[in-house]
Amino acid sequence: MPKIKTNRSAAKRFKRTGTGKFVFSKSHGSHILTKKTTKRKRSLRKSQIVDKTNVRELKLLLPNG
């Protein structure tokens, strides 16, 4: 049997937490920051938890964690 391959693009964007949830960082936080409000930039710094409707697809993309 061949090995199961990890989707590398997903591996760079998502991490699994200790409880098994997936976290990711939001986009649009790296440049053109002058026109964005302080509140918006502050919320972009925080990582988000993936919604439960997308978890099944991520488990297929990241079979080894």
N, C-alpha and C positions, 0 to 999 in steps of 0.2 A: 504494500500500500504506500502511496506517496504521502509526503508530509502535508499538513494543512498550512497554507501560507497566510500570513497576516497581511492585510491591506495596509501598505506603508503610508499612504496619504492619510488614512484614518488614524493610524498610530501616532502621527505627528500632531494631530488635532485634539485627540481625546485621551483621557487618563482614567483609569478605574480607581475608585476610592477604596478604603478598607472595608466598607460595607457592601461593595459590589456595584455602586452607582457609577455613572460616567459623568465626568466634568469636562468642561471646555471653556476657553476664553473667548470673549466677544470680539467681533471684528470692528474695524473703523477706529481703532484707538492709537494708531501709530503716526499719522501725519495729518496735515490740515487741521490742526487743533485750535487755531485762533478763532474760528467761527463757531466752534462748539462750546456750549455752556459748561460751566464748572461742574454742575450737577451731572450732566451727561458724561463728561470725561471721568468723573468719579465712579459712575456706575459701570463704565467700560473697563475699569481696573479689576472688578470683581469677576470671579469665575462663576459659571452657571452650571446647574445640574441638568442633564439631558432629560427631556420629557419621557414618560413611560411608554408613549406610543412609538418612540424611535429606538428603544433599548433593544428590541429583538433584532433589528437590522444591524446594530452595532456589535452585538454578540457574534453575528456571522462574520463581520469584517475583522473583529479582533478576537479570534478564538482562544488565543493563549494569554489573554489578559491585556 
